[in-house]
Amino acid sequence: MSFRQLFDPASSTYTYLLADDATHVAVLIDPVVEQLDTYLKLLREHGLALHYTLETHVHADHITGAQAIKQALVDQPALQTAVSRDCNAQGFDCYLTDGDVILFGHEEIMVIATPGHTPGSVSYLWRDRLFTGDCLLIGGCGRTDFQGGSAEAQYHSITTRLFALDDNVLVYPGHDYKGRRVSSIGEEKVLNARVTGRSLPEFVATMNSLGLPAPARIHEAVPANLMGGTVPPAHHAAADIPVLNISATQLSKFWLPGKRPASMTLLDVRTPAEFATLHVDGAVNRPLDRLDASGLRATLNAEDTIYCICQTGTRSQFAARELRAAGFRNVVHVDGGTNAWQSAGLPVKRDS
């Protein structure tokens, strides 16, 4: 067997390359789009055929390389991208559930559902190695305060699912910010400061009081990862990247009053009358029939993330396509529009 632990310094993300030496078939766990060239070089140098990219969850701090890798390896038809079904993501080939077994060459990986950081978080067990994503970190665990996270679910995933494994199983996390590379189940049972010796109520109280800032790239990473990632322009024409979509509930997780990054804009493309009746707070009205997508380049950066919203999600799709054609790279339409926003019980603003 072959094994490589790779690192993306910008997001402190670990990516794992596993390969069966007999058949030269490989798997990548949690690839990062900016590291695409590194992955392709490794695969070429070792003569490996990539059969799977596997996600531990929908990431908020980086964009997955799944789609970019698939586009770059069009000569490898066996390649499939995979994510947990409970992530409710689109644009992947396989949707995994607890207990699924992934075969590559003579090797196998077992899927272990470990919800908490997100509802769709999973861990992967391969031989004596466990790839835990953001569920179990070295000496800690992933946060649970956005994307539908649950501290209660996280506690049970760690204590009843992962800690039930043999103490000698090696723990390879999705991130580490102190340069640590590997731990073990036995070590984490004894030394994990977040979990060891804590009751469920104590753990929940700790997780709910962390007060961490939102990940810097959440507003672009989550929408992109819900569609399997995006292909960087150097490898694929920008016009060919599909317009992404996001639900109203997902948008509400990071469209927070007073905390929206300057590089994020919500365009309401309904008529002025509709907009005045009610709209999402912070939205800017740009009616579809008067939308000057090219003209927006004078006030918005082409790399900014633009969300388009209408009443039901129909007009927003047309607006998003116009913006993509005008050169904006990160365009997302809100599925279900303001109707879905209201149905979810989210606050609206009305012009008097």
VOBA-1610 file (N, C-alpha, C; in pm, whole numbers, padded with zeros to 5 digits, always signed):
BEGIN
Met+00085-00119+00000Met+00000+00000+00000Met+00088+00124+00000Ser+00036+00234-00052Ser+00104+00363-00050Ser+00016+00464+00021Phe+00079+00556+00092Phe+00005+00655+00171Phe+00083+00784+00175Arg+00014+00896+00149Arg+00075+01028+00157Arg-00018+01123+00230Gln+00036+01198+00322Gln-00038+01304+00390Gln+00009+01437+00331Leu-00084+01509+00269Leu-00053+01635+00201Leu-00114+01751+00279Phe-00060+01872+00260Phe-00102+01985+00342Phe-00122+02110+00259Asp-00235+02177+00282Asp-00261+02307+00219Asp-00241+02414+00325Pro-00133+02494+00315Pro-00102+02591+00422Pro-00205+02701+00438Ala-00273+02740+00331Ala-00369+02850+00341Ala-00486+02816+00433Ser-00532+02692+00430Ser-00647+02651+00511Ser-00610+02551+00619Ser-00481+02515+00629Ser-00434+02414+00724Ser-00510+02283+00708Thr-00540+02249+00583Thr-00616+02127+00553Thr-00522+02013+00516Tyr-00549+01897+00573Tyr-00478+01776+00533Tyr-00560+01703+00426Thr-00491+01662+00320Thr-00548+01577+00216Thr-00470+01446+00219Tyr-00538+01335+00194Tyr-00474+01205+00204Tyr-00484+01129+00072Leu-00371+01079+00027Leu-00363+00996-00094Leu-00337+00853-00051Leu-00429+00762-00085Leu-00415+00620-00056Leu-00408+00545-00188Ala-00322+00445-00195Ala-00309+00371-00320Ala-00282+00224-00294Asp-00337+00141-00380Asp-00311-00003-00379Asp-00193-00028-00472Asp-00080-00074-00417Asp+00041-00091-00497Asp+00027-00197-00606Ala-00058-00296-00581Ala-00072-00406-00677Ala-00144-00361-00804Thr-00248-00280-00788Thr-00329-00240-00904Thr-00305-00094-00946His-00232-00019-00864His-00203+00124-00890His-00332+00207-00896Val-00431+00167-00816Val-00555+00242-00804Val-00549+00325-00677Ala-00597+00450-00684Ala-00581+00543-00573Ala-00710+00613-00535Val-00707+00674-00415Val-00817+00752-00359Val-00759+00879-00298Leu-00829+00991-00313Leu-00793+01116-00246Leu-00903+01154-00149Ile-00866+01184-00025Ile-00963+01227+00075Ile-00944+01376+00101Asp-01050+01453+00089Asp-01054+01598+00113Asp-00951+01677+00029Pro-00957+01666-00103Pro-00867+01747-00187Pro-00905+01895-00185Val-00806+01981-00199Val-00822+02126-00200Val-00795+02176-00341Val-00884+02259-00397Val-00874+02295-00538Val-00742+02364-00572Glu-00688+02445-00479Glu-00562+02514-00508Glu-00443+02420-00519Gln-00458+02297-00471Gln-00348+02199-00476Gln-00362+02102-00593Leu-00447+02137-00689Leu-00473+02048-00803Leu-00345+02001-00871Asp-00254+02093-00902Asp-00132+02056-00974Asp-00047+01958-00893Thr-00046+01973-00762Thr+00029+01880-00676Thr-00026+01739-00688Tyr-00160+01727-00684Tyr-00222+01595-00694Tyr-00194+01531-00830Leu-00210+01608-00936Leu-00190+01553-01070Leu-00044+01507-01089Lys+00049+01585-01035Lys+00190+01549-01045Lys+00218+01418-00972Leu+00163+01403-00852Leu+00184+01280-00775Leu+00126+01159-00847Leu+00006+01175-00901Leu-00057+01064-00972Leu+00024+01023-01093Arg+00074+01122-01166Arg+00157+01091-01285Arg+00288+01024-01245Glu+00356+01080-01146Glu+00487+01028-01106Glu+00479+00883-01058His+00370+00847-00994His+00357+00712-00938His+00272+00620-01025Gly+00228+00671-01141Gly+00151+00588-01232Gly+00020+00540-01173Leu-00050+00629-01102Leu-00172+00589-01032Leu-00297+00630-01110Ala-00398+00545-01104Ala-00530+00576-01160Ala-00621+00613-01043Leu-00671+00734-01042Leu-00756+00779-00932Leu-00899+00730-00954His-00952+00658-00855His-01088+00605-00868His-01190+00680-00784Tyr-01145+00749-00677Tyr-01238+00823-00593Tyr-01175+00950-00537Thr-01255+01057-00528Thr-01228+01166-00435Thr-01337+01158-00330Leu-01299+01163-00203Leu-01392+01147-00092Leu-01392+01272-00005Glu-01509+01321+00028Glu-01522+01436+00118Glu-01565+01388+00255Thr-01505+01445+00361Thr-01553+01414+00495Thr-01676+01497+00532His-01696+01612+00463His-01812+01697+00487His-01810+01811+00386Val-01909+01898+00391Val-01909+02021+00310Val-01824+02123+00384His-01710+02154+00328His-01612+02239+00396His-01651+02387+00388Ala-01614+02462+00494Ala-01642+02605+00497Ala-01516+02690+00485Asp-01398+02625+00485Asp-01274+02703+00485Asp-01192+02686+00358His-01233+02598+00271His-01167+02584+00142His-01264+02521+00043Ile-01233+02534-00084Ile-01316+02473-00189Ile-01255+02339-00228Thr-01338+02238-00233Thr-01290+02106-00269Thr-01236+02102-00412Gly-01138+02016-00433Gly-01083+01998-00567Gly-01152+01889-00647Ala-01263+01835-00595Ala-01328+01719-00658Ala-01361+01743-00805Gln-01433+01850-00833Gln-01476+01875-00970Gln-01357+01909-01060Ala-01263+01987-01006Ala-01145+02023-01086Ala-01062+01901-01123Ile-01048+01808-01029Ile-00973+01686-01056Ile-01042+01603-01163Lys-01174+01593-01153Lys-01248+01513-01252Lys-01235+01574-01391Gln-01239+01707-01400Gln-01223+01773-01530Gln-01083+01751-01585Ala-00982+01752-01496Ala-00843+01735-01541Ala-00813+01591-01581Leu-00889+01495-01526Leu-00863+01353-01553Leu-00976+01292-01637Val-01012+01359-01743Val-01120+01309-01829Val-01083+01176-01893Asp-00954+01144-01895Asp-00910+01017-01952Asp-00922+00902-01853Gln-00975+00928-01733Gln-00993+00824-01632Gln-01142+00810-01600Pro-01217+00739-01684Pro-01363+00733-01668Pro-01409+00664-01541Ala-01321+00589-01475Ala-01361+00520-01352Ala-01367+00615-01233Leu-01312+00735-01246Leu-01307+00829-01135Leu-01447+00875-01094Gln-01475+00868-00964Gln-01603+00913-00910Gln-01578+01006-00791Thr-01657+01110-00781Thr-01652+01199-00666Thr-01761+01157-00568Ala-01730+01165-00438Ala-01825+01112-00340Ala-01833+01200-00216Val-01954+01203-00157Val-01981+01280-00037Val-02095+01211+00036Ser-02112+01239+00163Ser-02223+01181+00238Ser-02357+01229+00183Arg-02453+01140+00179Arg-02587+01177+00135Arg-02647+01284+00226Asp-02612+01281+00354Asp-02669+01375+00449Asp-02612+01515+00436Cys-02515+01534+00346Cys-02465+01669+00320Cys-02561+01748+00232Asn-02653+01677+00166Asn-02749+01741+00075Asn-02679+01825-00032Ala-02568+01774-00081Ala-02491+01842-00185Ala-02531+01789-00322Gln-02498+01867-00425Gln-02521+01827-00563Gln-02387+01821-00635Gly-02389+01766-00757Gly-02270+01769-00839Gly-02168+01661-00810Phe-02202+01564-00724Phe-02115+01451-00696Phe-02168+01326-00768Asp-02082+01227-00783Asp-02123+01103-00849Asp-02182+01002-00752Cys-02130+01000-00628Cys-02174+00901-00530Cys-02217+00970-00401Tyr-02322+00916-00341Tyr-02371+00970-00215Tyr-02367+00857-00111Leu-02285+00876-00009Leu-02250+00769+00083Leu-02337+00769+00207Thr-02354+00650+00266Thr-02427+00635+00392Thr-02343+00552+00488Asp-02381+00558+00613Asp-02308+00487+00718Asp-02295+00338+00686Gly-02174+00286+00698Gly-02149+00144+00673Gly-02113+00109+00531Asp-02122+00204+00440Asp-02081+00177+00301Asp-01934+00139+00298Val-01900+00051+00204Val-01761+00009+00184Val-01718+00053+00045Ile-01609+00127+00039Ile-01555+00177-00087Ile-01437+00088-00125Leu-01445+00028-00242Leu-01339-00061-00289Leu-01251+00011-00389Phe-01119+00000-00372Phe-01026+00051-00473Phe-00910-00047-00482Gly-00899-00112-00599Gly-00802-00219-00613Gly-00835-00332-00517His-00734-00375-00439His-00757-00479-00338His-00781-00419-00200Glu-00799-00290-00194Glu-00817-00220-00067Glu-00964-00182-00047Glu-01000-00154+00080Glu-01135-00110+00110Glu-01135-00005+00220Ile-01232+00084+00211Ile-01252+00190+00309Ile-01395+00181+00360Met-01411+00190+00491Met-01546+00188+00549Met-01588+00330+00586Val-01714+00362+00555Val-01772+00492+00588Val-01837+00485+00726Ile-01799+00578+00814Ile-01858+00586+00947Ile-01925+00723+00960Ala-02055+00725+00976Ala-02126+00851+00994Ala-02088+00912+01128Thr-02037+01036+01124Thr-01998+01106+01247Thr-02053+01248+01246Pro-02185+01262+01247Pro-02245+01397+01242Pro-02212+01478+01366Gly-02219+01609+01350Gly-02193+01700+01461Gly-02136+01830+01410His-02015+01824+01352His-01959+01944+01291His-02054+01993+01183Thr-02102+01901+01101Thr-02214+01924+01010Thr-02300+01798+01014Pro-02426+01806+00970Pro-02511+01686+00972Pro-02457+01573+00886Gly-02381+01607+00780Gly-02334+01505+00688Gly-02189+01464+00709Ser-02129+01501+00820Ser-01989+01466+00844Ser-01972+01314+00856Val-01867+01264+00792Val-01833+01122+00802Val-01684+01108+00828Ser-01645+00992+00879Ser-01505+00953+00892Ser-01483+00831+00805Tyr-01358+00809+00765Tyr-01324+00695+00679Tyr-01220+00608+00748Leu-01250+00479+00759Leu-01158+00383+00821Leu-01092+00299+00714Trp-00960+00306+00708Trp-00881+00227+00612Trp-00770+00157+00688Arg-00775+00024+00690Arg-00679-00055+00765Arg-00676-00007+00910Asp-00559+00040+00957Asp-00547+00089+01094Asp-00549+00241+01100Arg-00605+00307+00998Arg-00601+00452+00990Arg-00742+00509+00975Leu-00769+00611+01054Leu-00901+00673+01057Leu-00887+00819+01015Phe-00962+00857+00913Phe-00959+00993+00861Phe-01086+01062+00910Thr-01068+01156+01003Thr-01180+01205+01082Thr-01236+01340+01036Gly-01178+01401+00933Gly-01228+01532+00891Gly-01223+01631+01006Asp-01335+01700+01031Asp-01342+01797+01141Asp-01417+01743+01261Cys-01448+01613+01262Cys-01518+01557+01377Cys-01424+01549+01496Leu-01319+01470+01483Leu-01219+01452+01589Leu-01087+01507+01541Leu-01036+01610+01609Leu-00906+01667+01578Leu-00806+01622+01685Ile-00680+01649+01665Ile-00580+01612+01764Ile-00594+01706+01883Gly-00637+01651+01995Gly-00656+01730+02115Gly-00781+01814+02116Gly-00869+01798+02019Gly-00989+01881+02013Gly-01092+01823+01919Cys-01178+01910+01866Cys-01281+01867+01770Cys-01327+01990+01693Gly-01397+01967+01584Gly-01447+02075+01502Gly-01561+02150+01569Arg-01578+02275+01531Arg-01685+02358+01586Arg-01822+02308+01539Thr-01927+02348+01608Thr-02061+02299+01575Thr-02164+02412+01566Asp-02117+02536+01545Asp-02207+02651+01555Asp-02255+02705+01422Phe-02237+02632+01311Phe-02294+02675+01184Phe-02318+02552+01096Gln-02381+02574+00980Gln-02413+02465+00886Gln-02493+02352+00950Gly-02581+02386+01041Gly-02664+02283+01103Gly-02590+02195+01199Gly-02477+02242+01252Gly-02399+02162+01345Gly-02472+02135+01476Ser-02427+02031+01546Ser-02490+01992+01672Ser-02383+01942+01768Ala-02368+02010+01882Ala-02270+01966+01982Ala-02309+01830+02038Glu-02439+01808+02058Glu-02483+01678+02110Glu-02445+01565+02016Ala-02473+01584+01885Ala-02439+01481+01787Ala-02289+01458+01782Gln-02211+01566+01790Gln-02065+01556+01786Gln-02014+01471+01903Tyr-02066+01496+02021Tyr-02024+01422+02140Tyr-02050+01273+02122His-02169+01239+02074His-02201+01097+02055His-02117+01035+01944Ser-02091+01111+01838Ser-02008+01057+01730Ser-01869+01022+01780Ile-01814+01110+01862Ile-01678+01086+01913Ile-01677+00976+02017Thr-01764+00986+02117Thr-01754+00895+02231Thr-01811+00756+02206Thr-01915+00747+02122Thr-01976+00615+02102Thr-01938+00549+01970Arg-01891+00627+01874Arg-01856+00568+01745Arg-01704+00557+01728Leu-01635+00670+01740Leu-01490+00667+01716Leu-01414+00608+01834Phe-01451+00642+01955Phe-01381+00588+02072Phe-01413+00440+02094Ala-01507+00385+02018Ala-01534+00242+02024Ala-01434+00162+01942Leu-01355+00230+01859Leu-01254+00162+01778Leu-01134+00124+01864Asp-01049+00037+01812Asp-00930-00007+01885Asp-00840+00111+01919Asp-00781+00109+02037Asp-00694+00218+02080Asp-00577+00241+01986Asn-00534+00139+01913Asn-00418+00150+01825Asn-00450+00210+01689Val-00579+00233+01661Val-00615+00295+01533Val-00558+00437+01530Leu-00491+00471+01420Leu-00428+00601+01404Leu-00531+00704+01359Val-00526+00822+01415Val-00619+00929+01384Val-00550+01032+01296Tyr-00603+01048+01175Tyr-00554+01149+01081Tyr-00664+01252+01060Pro-00649+01372+01117Pro-00756+01471+01113Pro-00760+01548+00981Gly-00868+01625+00963Gly-00880+01710+00844Gly-00799+01837+00855His-00768+01878+00979His-00691+02001+01001His-00602+01984+01123Asp-00496+02060+01128Asp-00424+02084+01252Asp-00351+02216+01237Tyr-00360+02298+01339Tyr-00305+02434+01332Tyr-00176+02448+01412Lys-00125+02335+01461Lys-00002+02337+01541Lys+00107+02246+01482Gly+00086+02200+01360Gly+00188+02118+01296Gly+00185+01972+01332Arg+00085+01929+01408Arg+00074+01787+01444Arg+00014+01709+01328Arg+00061+01589+01309Arg+00022+01513+01189Arg-00067+01393+01217Val-00049+01328+01332Val-00122+01204+01358Val-00132+01181+01508Ser-00241+01118+01547Ser-00262+01078+01686Ser-00314+00934+01683Ser-00378+00891+01788Ser-00440+00758+01791Ser-00566+00765+01875Ile-00653+00668+01860Ile-00775+00663+01939Ile-00740+00656+02087Gly-00641+00574+02123Gly-00601+00563+02263Gly-00555+00696+02320Glu-00474+00770+02244Glu-00426+00900+02290Glu-00541+00998+02308Glu-00632+01000+02213Glu-00742+01096+02219Glu-00837+01066+02335Lys-00855+00940+02367Lys-00939+00905+02482Lys-00883+00965+02611Val-00751+00971+02620Val-00685+01017+02742Val-00656+01166+02740Leu-00618+01221+02622Leu-00560+01354+02616Leu-00647+01460+02549Asn-00759+01423+02489Asn-00838+01522+02416Asn-00907+01617+02514Ala-00863+01742+02515Ala-00910+01839+02615Ala-01057+01873+02600Arg-01113+01859+02481Arg-01254+01892+02459Arg-01348+01784+02510Val-01300+01660+02509Val-01391+01548+02533Val-01360+01471+02660Thr-01232+01445+02685Thr-01192+01357+02795Thr-01241+01408+02930Gly-01313+01323+03001Gly-01361+01356+03134Gly-01481+01448+03137Arg-01536+01481+03022Arg-01650+01573+03018Arg-01781+01497+02996Ser-01883+01538+03067Ser-02017+01485+03043Ser-02075+01553+02920Leu-02186+01501+02871Leu-02251+01563+02755Leu-02288+01708+02784Pro-02353+01740+02897Pro-02386+01882+02922Pro-02261+01971+02929Glu-02153+01922+02985Glu-02030+02001+02993Glu-01972+02025+02854Phe-01974+01922+02772Phe-01922+01936+02636Phe-02006+02036+02557Val-02139+02025+02567Val-02228+02116+02494Val-02205+02259+02540Ala-02191+02280+02671Ala-02168+02414+02724Ala-02037+02473+02671Thr-01935+02390+02661Thr-01806+02435+02608Thr-01817+02474+02462Met-01881+02388+02382Met-01893+02414+02239Met-01977+02538+02212Asn-02079+02561+02295Asn-02167+02675+02274Asn-02107+02807+02320Ser-01995+02801+02388Ser-01934+02924+02439Ser-01802+02958+02371Leu-01770+02891+02260Leu-01641+02913+02194Leu-01630+03054+02135Gly-01738+03105+02078Gly-01737+03240+02023Gly-01637+03261+01911Leu-01621+03164+01825Leu-01524+03173+01716Leu-01576+03258+01601Pro-01490+03331+01532Pro-01535+03406+01414Pro-01569+03309+01301Ala-01653+03353+01207Ala-01688+03270+01092Ala-01563+03245+01008Pro-01550+03126+00949Pro-01436+03101+00859Pro-01428+03207+00750Ala-01308+03249+00717Ala-01289+03361+00625Ala-01352+03337+00488Arg-01358+03211+00443Arg-01406+03183+00308Arg-01543+03116+00306Ile-01615+03118+00417Ile-01741+03044+00424Ile-01840+03087+00316His-01845+03218+00284His-01945+03268+00190His-01920+03222+00047Glu-01798+03180+00016Glu-01772+03124-00117Glu-01752+02973-00114Ala-01694+02922-00003Ala-01663+02780+00004Ala-01787+02692+00013Val-01881+02729+00102Val-01999+02644+00121Val-02082+02632-00007Pro-02119+02743-00073Pro-02196+02727-00198Pro-02123+02644-00303Ala-01992+02667-00316Ala-01916+02591-00416Ala-01912+02444-00381Asn-01890+02412-00254Asn-01879+02272-00213Asn-02012+02199-00216Leu-02121+02272-00206Leu-02252+02209-00222Leu-02276+02166-00367Met-02191+02213-00458Met-02199+02173-00598Met-02075+02095-00643Gly-02001+02041-00548Gly-01887+01958-00583Gly-01760+02035-00609Gly-01760+02165-00582Gly-01641+02246-00604Gly-01647+02316-00738Thr-01554+02407-00762Thr-01546+02477-00889Thr-01411+02452-00952Val-01405+02468-01082Val-01282+02447-01157Val-01210+02580-01172Pro-01084+02590-01129Pro-01013+02717-01142Pro-00995+02756-01288Pro-00997+02886-01321Pro-00991+02932-01459Pro-00870+02880-01536Ala-00759+02856-01468Ala-00639+02809-01538Ala-00660+02672-01600His-00758+02599-01551His-00778+02463-01600His-00909+02446-01676His-00997+02547-01670His-01127+02531-01733His-01184+02668-01761Ala-01243+02687-01873Ala-01296+02819-01908Ala-01401+02863-01809Ala-01394+02989-01767Ala-01485+03039-01663Ala-01630+03026-01706Ala-01658+03049-01832Ala-01796+03043-01879Ala-01857+02905-01868Asp-01770+02802-01855Asp-01820+02665-01847Asp-01850+02622-01704Ile-01812+02705-01606Ile-01841+02670-01468Ile-01990+02691-01444Pro-02062+02592-01393Pro-02206+02609-01376Pro-02239+02712-01270Val-02353+02778-01286Val-02402+02869-01183Val-02441+02785-01062Leu-02394+02824-00946Leu-02422+02749-00825Leu-02555+02792-00765Asn-02610+02707-00679Asn-02731+02745-00609Asn-02717+02712-00461Ile-02796+02780-00380Ile-02791+02761-00235Ile-02933+02777-00183Ser-02966+02710-00074Ser-03099+02726-00017Ser-03103+02853+00069Ala-03222+02900+00095Ala-03238+03019+00180Ala-03181+02993+00320Thr-03204+02874+00372Thr-03153+02841+00505Thr-03001+02841+00507Gln-02941+02785+00403Gln-02795+02784+00397Gln-02739+02926+00388Leu-02806+03011+00309Leu-02760+03149+00298Leu-02768+03220+00433Ser-02873+03192+00509Ser-02893+03262+00637Ser-02782+03233+00736Lys-02709+03123+00718Lys-02603+03087+00812Lys-02488+03186+00810Phe-02466+03251+00696Phe-02354+03345+00690Phe-02394+03483+00639Trp-02523+03503+00605Trp-02570+03638+00571Trp-02617+03701+00701Leu-02521+03743+00782Leu-02548+03788+00917Leu-02537+03940+00927Pro-02634+04007+00985Pro-02628+04154+00998Pro-02500+04198+01068Gly-02430+04293+01006Gly-02310+04348+01066Gly-02186+04263+01051Lys-02200+04145+00993Lys-02085+04055+00982Lys-02060+04010+00838Arg-02124+04075+00742Arg-02107+04032+00603Arg-01979+04091+00547Pro-01897+04008+00483Pro-01776+04063+00423Pro-01807+04159+00309Ala-01718+04254+00289Ala-01739+04353+00183Ala-01743+04290+00045Ser-01685+04172+00033Ser-01679+04104-00097Ser-01803+04020-00126Met-01910+04040-00051Met-02031+03959-00064Met-02150+04051-00088Thr-02228+04024-00194Thr-02343+04107-00230Thr-02465+04020-00256Leu-02581+04065-00209Leu-02707+03996-00237Leu-02791+04086-00326Leu-02812+04044-00451Leu-02891+04119-00548Leu-03033+04063-00553Asp-03130+04146-00524Asp-03271+04109-00538Asp-03315+04158-00676Val-03348+04064-00765Val-03376+04101-00905Val-03525+04111-00934Arg-03607+04125-00831Arg-03751+04145-00852Arg-03778+04293-00885Thr-03903+04325-00910Thr-03941+04463-00940Thr-03927+04548-00814Pro-03916+04681-00830Pro-03910+04768-00712Pro-04031+04753-00620Ala-04149+04733-00679Ala-04270+04717-00596Ala-04261+04591-00511Glu-04217+04481-00570Glu-04200+04357-00493Glu-04097+04376-00383Phe-03988+04442-00418Phe-03880+04464-00322Phe-03929+04547-00204Ala-04010+04650-00231Ala-04060+04736-00125Ala-04155+04662-00032Thr-04228+04567-00086Thr-04323+04491-00005Thr-04251+04412+00104Leu-04144+04343+00064Leu-04058+04275+00161Leu-03931+04230+00091His-03822+04226+00164His-03696+04176+00109His-03604+04134+00222Val-03502+04060+00188Val-03402+04019+00286Val-03320+04142+00324Asp-03301+04162+00452Asp-03224+04278+00498Asp-03083+04274+00439Gly-03041+04388+00384Gly-02908+04397+00325Gly-02904+04372+00176Ala-03017+04326+00120Ala-03022+04302-00025Ala-03026+04434-00100Val-02974+04431-00223Val-02974+04547-00311Val-03067+04517-00429Asn-03157+04608-00460Asn-03253+04585-00567Asn-03195+04620-00704Arg-03189+04518-00792Arg-03147+04535-00931Arg-03244+04455-01018Pro-03359+04515-01058Pro-03460+04441-01135Pro-03400+04373-01258Leu-03446+04253-01283Leu-03390+04173-01393Leu-03401+04245-01526Asp-03514+04313-01551Asp-03533+04378-01681Asp-03445+04501-01699Arg-03379+04544-01590Arg-03289+04659-01599Arg-03148+04623-01554Leu-03123+04497-01538Leu-02993+04453-01486Leu-02882+04479-01588Asp-02786+04559-01549Asp-02669+04587-01633Asp-02551+04511-01573Ala-02539+04384-01612Ala-02436+04299-01553Ala-02296+04354-01578Ser-02271+04399-01700Ser-02139+04453-01732Ser-02111+04582-01654Gly-02216+04663-01637Gly-02200+04787-01564Gly-02163+04766-01418Leu-02204+04652-01361Leu-02172+04624-01221Leu-02023+04605-01199Arg-01950+04579-01309Arg-01805+04562-01296Arg-01739+04690-01246Ala-01806+04803-01263Ala-01748+04930-01217Ala-01754+04944-01065Thr-01847+04872-01001Thr-01862+04885-00856Thr-01830+04756-00780Leu-01831+04642-00849Leu-01804+04515-00783Leu-01684+04447-00847Asn-01603+04383-00766Asn-01488+04308-00815Asn-01534+04177-00878Ala-01469+04137-00986Ala-01507+04013-01056Ala-01492+03891-00967Glu-01408+03900-00862Glu-01387+03787-00772Glu-01484+03789-00654Asp-01564+03897-00640Asp-01662+03903-00532Asp-01765+03792-00547Thr-01825+03752-00436Thr-01934+03654-00441Thr-02067+03729-00446Ile-02147+03699-00549Ile-02276+03766-00568Ile-02387+03661-00558Tyr-02479+03686-00466Tyr-02596+03600-00453Tyr-02714+03670-00521Cys-02790+03596-00598Cys-02906+03649-00668Cys-03032+03587-00609Ile-03130+03671-00578Ile-03254+03622-00518Ile-03372+03687-00587Cys-03481+03613-00602Cys-03606+03669-00656Cys-03720+03617-00570Gln-03835+03589-00629Gln-03948+03542-00550Gln-03944+03391-00529Thr-03914+03318-00637Thr-03917+03172-00628Thr-03786+03105-00672Gly-03696+03179-00732Gly-03571+03121-00779Gly-03561+03109-00930Thr-03660+03160-01003Thr-03657+03153-01149Thr-03579+03270-01209Arg-03621+03392-01176Arg-03551+03509-01231Arg-03406+03515-01184Ser-03380+03467-01063Ser-03243+03473-01011Ser-03147+03387-01093Gln-03198+03279-01152Gln-03113+03195-01236Gln-03071+03270-01363Phe-03165+03342-01423Phe-03132+03420-01542Phe-03033+03531-01508Ala-03055+03597-01394Ala-02963+03703-01352Ala-02824+03646-01328Ala-02817+03530-01264Ala-02687+03469-01235Ala-02612+03436-01363Arg-02684+03389-01464Arg-02618+03357-01591Arg-02564+03484-01658Glu-02641+03593-01650Glu-02594+03719-01708Glu-02467+03767-01638Leu-02464+03753-01508Leu-02346+03795-01433Leu-02225+03709-01466Arg-02249+03579-01481Arg-02139+03489-01520Arg-02086+03529-01657Ala-02175+03558-01749Ala-02133+03598-01884Ala-02057+03729-01883Ala-02084+03814-01782Ala-02016+03943-01771Ala-01879+03932-01705Gly-01845+03810-01660Gly-01711+03789-01605Gly-01703+03770-01456Phe-01817+03774-01386Phe-01814+03747-01242Phe-01797+03597-01220Arg-01700+03559-01140Arg-01665+03417-01126Arg-01748+03345-01019Asn-01784+03415-00912Asn-01850+03352-00798Asn-01994+03402-00787Val-02084+03337-00861Val-02224+03378-00866Val-02311+03262-00818Val-02404+03292-00729Val-02489+03190-00669Val-02633+03239-00670His-02727+03155-00713His-02867+03197-00703His-02932+03124-00584Val-03025+03194-00519Val-03090+03141-00399Val-03213+03062-00440Asp-03206+02934-00422Asp-03315+02845-00462Asp-03439+02870-00375Gly-03552+02891-00438Gly-03676+02915-00366Gly-03701+03061-00334Gly-03598+03145-00349Gly-03611+03289-00333Gly-03666+03336-00200Thr-03732+03453-00204Thr-03785+03510-00080Thr-03900+03427-00023Asn-03968+03351-00109Asn-04072+03261-00058Asn-04012+03159+00038Ala-03900+03098-00003Ala-03832+03000+00082Ala-03776+03066+00208Trp-03726+03188+00192Trp-03671+03261+00306Trp-03781+03283+00412Gln-03899+03327+00368Gln-04010+03348+00460Gln-04059+03216+00521Ser-04068+03112+00438Ser-04117+02982+00486Ser-04027+02924+00594Ala-03898+02961+00588Ala-03803+02912+00688Ala-03810+02994+00816Gly-03900+03095+00819Gly-03914+03177+00938Gly-03803+03279+00956Leu-03736+03312+00847Leu-03625+03407+00856Leu-03677+03551+00843Pro-03612+03646+00906Pro-03664+03784+00910Pro-03655+03854+00775Val-03754+03939+00749Val-03755+04020+00627Val-03771+04166+00665Lys-03739+04253+00571Lys-03754+04397+00592Lys-03859+04448+00495Arg-03940+04543+00541Arg-04044+04602+00458Arg-04022+04752+00449Asp-04024+04806+00326Asp-04009+04951+00309Asp-04140+05020+00339Ser-04136+05122+00421Ser-04260+05192+00456Ser-04297+05293+00349
//
